[in-house]
Amino acid sequence: MMNAATREFVLVHAGDDVARLALQGVRDPNVDLRAALVQIEGLERARRKLPSWAAMEGMEWPSRLALEQCSSEQAARYKASLVGPGRLLVDLTGGLGVDFAFMAQKFQQAVYVERQEELALLAERNFQRLGIRAEVVIGDAVAYLESMSPADVVYVDPARRDEHGGRIYDISHCHPNVVALRGDLLMSADTLMLKLSPMMDWHKAMADMGEDKVDEVHIVSLGGECKELLLLLRKRPERRLLVIVEGERRIEMGLDEWTSGTIGASLWEGELTEGLYVYDPGPGIMKAGIFAEVAQRYSLRQLSKESHLMVSRERVEEFPGRAFRLRSVSRMKGREMAAALSSLRQANVAVRGFPLTASELKRRLRLRDGGDTYIFAATLVGGGRVLLFCEKCKDERPFLAENL
């Protein structure tokens, strides 16, 4: 804990550049400059990631790594919407306690388990400031699991880095090993919620944990980036849902409805005409791979299995991704392409199922980044390659975190 002089230094210099403060040093010998800099930097990060916590006086912040690894407030609120009300919540991998804090408010009793003593004590002090009643246990998740009381919900966010700091993408190599502990976890909880890396293959994660026990899969995207993969396991699964969250938009479908590798109604080159709406699926759709299902649900046509772009004649307001209006189309042929680019100096270039990267194509087209023009380089169902010159739909709804 910080002494009074260090706390005062943090209050005075909140918002200041920590690198400059480190170089300047401090005259007061009672100020723990290292601790102060951690708090000043942590507050700035929290203002972006945990705004309601940052607004509270007296909150404490851990190391940069712990703040980077914790959930954002929006993501934590979403997880809290999936559980409770209930009797007992147990978080076996507490960390900074963000997810725990938002979920705990829905339960009569909540237990936080964390093996790092310093982090656990910091979280406990923050819980007290937040008015959250919690039993804080400093210890190993596996040891606690062996003797814990049955809970309504057990939450586990396995550590996904090895001893050298490298990322782990195999769920069985994380700590704790939830694959090996699956039986014990399900015996101890009505619902087991796992938070996994969005980089993990959700099909493999389901198979590893037992597809007959996975009740819900949630792929959560916030601010245009896929943030989390959540698995909810139950002793007797009933709903069997795949849920895709794209900001304020949400898609639900049965896990058994997913049909990998299929393609819905396709569009041929001659049918690409000015005025069509072009849709670029959000990161959650890309992660889930439910292109044919989305196209069918919104009555869209796909350019090809490789491109994942979709089109329609009438605007689909609720599409879970970005929407554009097609201005013109050009094949990848000299004169035709030169004419299409003749008055263009800058554009936002993206490739979809195309043999060049966006950077390579941008150099070839001699374009700078930016402007109001969006160019999608795509492969059509017949193998033809085209450039789609688009403008972004002006009435596209922004991401609204509060709608989670």
N, C-alpha and C positions, 0 to 999 in steps of 0.2 A: 504494500500500500504506500501511496505517496505521502510525504509530510506536507505541512501547511505551505512552506515556501515553494515547494515544487508545484503544488496545486495552483498557487497564485501565479506562478510563471506560466503555466499552461493557459490559464484564463486570459492573461494579458496578451499572450502571443498566439492565441487560437487564430488560425487562418494564415499565419506567417509562413514563409518558405523555410522548411526544416533544414535544407542544406545551408542556407545563409546563417540560420541560427546556430548550427553546429560549428561553422567557421568562426562566428563571433565569440562563442563561448559565453560564460556567465560569471559575473563577479561574486555573487552571493554563494558562499561555500555550502550553504544549506540546501541549495537547489541541486537535485539529481538530474543533470542535463540529459543523460541518456534516457531515463524514464520519461522525462518531460517531452522529448522529441517523439517517442513512441506514441504518447497520448495525443500530441498535436497532429501527427500524421494520421493516426487512427481516426480522429474526429473528422478529418477531411474526407477520408474514405467512407466513413459511416454516413456522412451527410448525403452521399450519393447512393449508398447501398441500403442503409438502415435509417431513413429520415426520422421516423418517430422516436427511435432510440437516441439519435444524435441531438434531438430537440430537448431531451431530458437532462436536467442538471445532475452532475455527479457520476454519470456513466463512465466506466473504465474500458479501455481498449487493449487488446492483446497485440502480439507481434503482427507484422504485415502478412505473414503466411496464414495465420489463423483467420484473419479478416478476409483474405483472398479465398479461402476454402469454405467459408460459411455461406449459407444461403442468403439471397437477397430478401428484403422484407416482402416483396411481391410474391416470391416463390414460397416463402414460409406461410404467408396468408393462404395461398392456394392449398398447401398440404393440410393446413388446419381445417379447410373447408371439407376435407375428405374423411374426417374422423369425428367421433364424439356425437352428442355428449355421452360420458361414461364414468365409470368408477375409477379405473387406474390406467395411467399411461406410464410406460417405462421407455426411456431413451438410453440405449446401451452405449452410444457413441456421442456423448454430449457436445464436445467442442465448445464453441463460444455460446451455444445454447439458443441460437436464434429460432430454429425450427421448434425446439422444445418449448420455448417461451410462448409461441403463438398457439401451439397445440394444447399446452398445459391448462390454458384458461377454460377448456371444455371438459375438464375432468375433476372429479372430487379430490383425487390424489395423483401426484406426479413425481416420478423418480428420475433423476438425472445421474448418469454414470459416466465418469471421465477418468482416465488413468493418469493424465498430466495434472499434478496437484496444483501448480500455479494457475493453470487455466481454469480448473474447477473452482478454485477459491474466488477468482475474478468473476466467473459466471454467477456464483452464489451471491456475491455482493450486488451484481447487476439485477438479479432476480428480486432481491429485497427492494431495490430502488423502483423496480417496475411493479411492485406489489404482487408478485407471483409466489405463491406458496409452493415450495419444492423441497424434496428430500435430496440432498446432494451426496452422492457416494463417490469417493475417490478410490478407484480400483479398476480392475480389468473386467471387460464385458463378459468374457467367458466364465470367469470365476463367479461373477454376480448371477449369471444365468443359471448356474447349477443349483442355487438355493432360493431364487426369487419366487414370489407369489404369482399365481396366474393373473394376467393383465388383460384388459380389454384390447389395448393396442401396445405393441412393441415396435419401436422405431429404431432402425439401424442404418447408419451412413458409413459403410466400411471405408477405412483408409485406403486410398488408391495410389499411394506412392511407396516405393521400396526404400530400403535403408540408405540408398544413394540419392534419393529425391526423384528418381525416375518414375514416370507414370505407369500404372498397371491397368491393363484392359481386360484381364481375365478375372471374373468375379471370384473364382476359387483361390486366387492368389492374394486377394485383399485381406485386411485384418479388421475385424474378425472374419474368419472363413465361413461365410453364411451358408455355403453349399454343404460343408461338413456339419454345420450346426442346424441345418434346416429342420430336422425332426424335433430337436429340443426347443427351437424357437416356436414352432407351430404348436407344440404341446403347452407352451407357456403363454400363448396369446390367442385371442379370438381372431385378431387381425395383425398380420406382420407387414409393416411398411418398410420397403427398402428404397433408399435413394442411391442411384447408380450414376456413373458418368454418362453424359449424352453420347460419348464416343463408343460406348459398348453396344454390341449387337443385341437388340431386345429379344430376338428370336432365340439366340443362344442363352441369354440370361433366363428366359422362360424355361428352356429345356434343362438348364443346370439346376434350377430351383424346383423343377417338377411341374410340367404344364398342367397336370390335373389339380394343382394347388393354387395356381395363379388365377386370381379372380379379376384383377384389373391391371392394365398397363397404361400409364400416363406419360406422354411425351410432351414436355412443357417448354414452350418458346416464349421468351420475353424480349421486347425491344429488337425483334428481328433476328434473334440468336437462340439456337436450341440450348437450353440450360440444364435440364434435368430429365432423367429417365426414372420413373417411379414404378415399382411393382408392389401390388397389394395382394398378399396371399392369405387364404382362409382355409380352415379345416375342410369346409364343404362349400366350395365356390358355387355361386349362384348366378351372378350377373355376367361374368365373362366378357368384360368390356375392353376395348381399345379406345383410349381418349386422347385426342390431339388438341392441345391448347396453343393457339396462335394469337397472343395478345388478348384482345377482347373476344375473339372468335373461338368456338369450341366445336369439335366434331366427335361424335360417339358412334361406334359401330361394334358389332359382335366380333370377338376374336376369331371366331370360326368363319367370318365373312371375308377375311383377308385372303386375297388370291394373288400371290406373288407372280410377277412376270406377265400378267395379262395386260391387255391394252383395250381401252374402250373404243368408241367410234373415232376413226382417224380422219385427218384432213389432208387432201392432196394438194399439190403445188398450185394447180389452176384455181383452187377455191380460196386461196389467200388473197383477199382483196382489201382495199382501203376502207377504213371504218369499222373493221372487226375489233372486238375487244380481245386482248391478249392477257393471259393470266400466268403469273410466275408463282408456283406454289411456295408457301412459307417453309422454313427449316424443319418444322415438325412433320409436315407432309413428306418432305424429302427424306427425313429420318425413318418415318414409318413405311415409306414405299407404297402408299395406298393411292397411286395415281389413277388407276382404272376406277376405283371405288369413288374417288372424289369427282372424276369426270362424269360418272353416271349419276351421282347424287345431284349435281348442279346442271345436268344436261349440257355438258361441254364436249368439245371434240379435241382430241390430242393431236399434236403435230407428229409425234412418233414416240415409240417406246423409249428411245434414247434421250430425246430433248426434254420431256416432261412438261413442256409448255402446253397450254390449253387455250381454246378460243371459243367465242360465241358471238352471235349477232346482237343480242340484247345484253345489257350490263347485268352481271350477277353481283349485287351489292355485298352479299355476305361471304364471298369467296375468301377462304383462309390463306391469303397471300397478297401479292401486289397485283394491281390491275392497270393496264395500259390501253391506249387507243392506237391502232395500227394506221400509220400515215402512208407508208409505201413498202414495197418489197423489191429486193434486188437479188438476182442470182449471183454466185461468185464467179462472174465472168467479166473480163476486162472492161469493155466499153460500157456495159450496163452498170457495172459497179462504179466506174468513174463518174458516170452521169449522176448517179444517186448521191455521190459524195462531193460533187462539184462545189457546192456552196457551204459545205460543212467543215468546221475547223476543230470542233470539240464535241464530245459525246460521252455518255456513260455506256461502256461496252461490256457485255456479258456473253458467255458462250454456254450453249446447252446441247450436249451430245455432238460436239464439234471437234475436229482434229487439232485445233490450235488452242492455246491458252488465251485468256482475255488480253494479257500483256503483249503476246506475240501478234494477235490480230490487230490490236491498237497501233502497234508499230507499222504493221503492213498497211493499214488504212491511213496512217499519218495523222492521227487524231490526238488531241489533248483530252485530259479528263475534264468532266463537268458539262454544264449547259443543261438545256431542257430536252435534248434528244437522247433517247435510249435505244441502243442497237443490240438486238439479240441475234447472235449467229447460231443457227440451228440446223439440224439434219431432219429432213422430212421422212415420212414413212416409206417413200419410194427410193430413198437414198440421196435425193437432191439436197444441196446445201444452199441456204439462203441467208440474207441479212434482213431482219425485220426492223424497220425504222418506226419508232413508237414515241408517244408522249404519255407521261404519267397521268392517270385520271386525277383531276383536280379535287374531286370530292372523296378521295380515299380517306377512310376513317383512320385516325391515328391510334397508336397503342395507348390504352388507358389502363393503368395498373389497378385502379380502384375497381374495375369491373371483374377482377379475379375474385 
